Amino acid sequence: MKAERETFDRLLAHFLADRVGAVFDGRISGVTRVGLFVKLDETGADGFVPARTIGNEYFRFHEERHALVGGSSGETYRLGDPVTVKLVEAAPLAGALRFELISEGRYEAASRRPRKTHAARAASAPRPRGGKSRKRRR
């Protein structure tokens, strides 16, 4: 079964090798801390999108959510999300495909921390240490 899968991957990579630069639709089939795995709708081929090539920010891996989340924007790429990718490299001998994301991730309001109100900030403000209170003399 493993040999059959490897042969299939090599044949697909060989088939797509002359289509480098082409744009495809697919779905995120796997999420790791180093990037995303994408399965193409058209051919069923699997490829990889390195995390370092996604956007202009650092993406953190959230294992429990099966997602990569942008540190400053909250942009999220989750398992099963539809994406559009561009084929940037095909290695037929290894059966490997490397993609670049074209589509944006989703932005979820729940992924951002709620803002503190003025009263909450005042309540959590650090208090002076020491046993003596500082009173103003008049």
C-alpha positions as CSV (number, residue, x, y, z in Angstrom):
1,M,0.0,0.0,0.0
2,K,2.9,2.4,0.9
3,A,4.6,1.7,-2.4
4,E,1.3,2.3,-4.3
5,R,0.9,5.7,-2.5
6,E,4.5,6.7,-3.3
7,T,4.1,5.8,-7.0
8,F,0.8,7.8,-7.2
9,D,2.5,10.8,-5.6
10,R,5.4,10.6,-8.0
11,L,3.1,10.3,-11.0
12,L,1.1,13.3,-9.9
13,A,4.2,15.4,-9.3
14,H,5.5,14.4,-12.8
15,F,2.1,15.3,-14.3
16,L,2.0,18.7,-12.5
17,A,5.7,19.5,-13.1
18,D,4.9,21.4,-16.3
19,R,2.2,23.4,-14.5
20,V,4.5,25.3,-12.1
21,G,3.0,28.7,-11.6
22,A,-0.6,27.5,-12.1
23,V,-3.3,28.3,-9.5
24,F,-5.5,25.6,-8.0
25,D,-8.3,25.3,-5.5
26,G,-8.0,22.8,-2.7
27,R,-8.6,22.1,1.0
28,I,-6.3,22.1,4.0
29,S,-5.8,18.5,4.8
30,G,-3.3,18.8,7.6
31,V,-1.9,21.5,9.9
32,T,1.5,21.3,11.7
33,R,3.7,23.9,13.3
34,V,5.9,24.1,10.2
35,G,3.1,24.6,7.7
36,L,-0.1,23.4,5.9
37,F,-0.8,20.3,3.8
38,V,-3.2,21.0,1.0
39,K,-5.2,18.5,-1.2
40,L,-6.1,19.8,-4.6
41,D,-9.7,19.5,-5.7
42,E,-8.8,19.0,-9.4
43,T,-6.3,16.1,-9.1
44,G,-6.4,15.0,-5.5
45,A,-2.6,15.7,-5.2
46,D,-1.2,16.6,-1.8
47,G,1.3,19.4,-1.3
48,F,2.9,21.5,1.4
49,V,2.7,25.2,2.2
50,P,5.6,26.2,4.5
51,A,4.5,28.4,7.4
52,R,7.3,30.9,6.7
53,T,5.7,31.7,3.4
54,I,2.3,32.6,4.8
55,G,1.7,36.3,5.1
56,N,3.9,38.9,6.6
57,E,3.7,37.8,10.3
58,Y,4.5,34.9,12.5
59,F,1.9,32.2,12.6
60,R,1.4,30.1,15.8
61,F,0.3,26.5,15.8
62,H,-2.8,25.7,17.9
63,E,-2.9,22.0,18.1
64,E,-6.3,21.8,19.9
65,R,-7.9,23.9,17.1
66,H,-5.9,22.3,14.2
67,A,-5.0,25.8,13.1
68,L,-2.2,28.2,12.3
69,V,-3.1,31.7,13.7
70,G,-1.4,35.0,12.8
71,G,0.2,36.6,15.9
72,S,-0.9,40.2,15.2
73,S,-3.8,39.9,12.8
74,G,-5.6,36.8,14.1
75,E,-5.7,35.5,10.5
76,T,-6.5,31.8,10.8
77,Y,-6.0,28.7,8.6
78,R,-7.8,25.6,9.9
79,L,-8.1,22.0,8.9
80,G,-10.8,21.6,6.2
81,D,-10.7,25.3,5.1
82,P,-11.0,25.9,1.3
83,V,-7.9,27.6,-0.1
84,T,-6.4,28.8,-3.4
85,V,-2.8,28.0,-3.9
86,K,-0.1,28.5,-6.6
87,L,2.2,25.6,-7.5
88,V,5.8,26.8,-7.0
89,E,7.7,23.5,-7.1
90,A,7.2,20.0,-8.2
91,A,9.7,17.3,-7.5
92,P,8.7,14.1,-9.4
93,L,11.4,11.9,-8.0
94,A,10.4,12.7,-4.4
95,G,6.7,12.9,-5.3
96,A,6.6,16.3,-3.6
97,L,4.7,19.5,-4.4
98,R,5.2,22.9,-2.8
99,F,2.6,25.6,-2.8
100,E,2.2,29.2,-2.0
101,L,-1.1,30.5,-0.5
102,I,-3.1,32.9,-2.7
103,S,-6.2,33.1,-0.6
104,E,-6.5,34.8,2.8
105,G,-7.4,32.9,5.9
106,R,-10.5,33.6,8.0
107,Y,-10.7,36.3,10.7
108,E,-12.5,35.1,13.8
109,A,-13.7,37.6,16.4
110,A,-13.4,34.8,19.0
111,S,-9.6,34.5,18.4
112,R,-8.9,37.9,19.8
113,R,-8.7,38.6,23.5
114,P,-11.5,40.8,24.8
115,R,-10.4,44.3,25.7
116,K,-10.3,45.4,29.3
117,T,-12.7,48.2,30.3
118,H,-11.4,51.2,32.2
119,A,-12.8,49.7,35.5
120,A,-11.1,46.4,34.9
121,R,-7.8,48.0,34.2
122,A,-8.0,50.1,37.3
123,A,-8.8,47.0,39.4
124,S,-5.9,45.1,38.0
125,A,-3.4,48.0,38.3
126,P,-0.4,47.2,40.5
127,R,-0.6,48.7,44.0
128,P,2.4,50.1,45.9
129,R,4.2,47.7,48.1
130,G,5.3,48.2,51.7
131,G,3.4,48.6,54.9
132,K,3.2,52.4,55.0
133,S,0.8,54.3,52.9
134,R,2.0,57.5,51.3
135,K,-0.1,60.5,52.3
136,R,0.4,64.0,51.2
137,R,1.3,66.5,53.8
138,R,-0.4,69.8,53.8
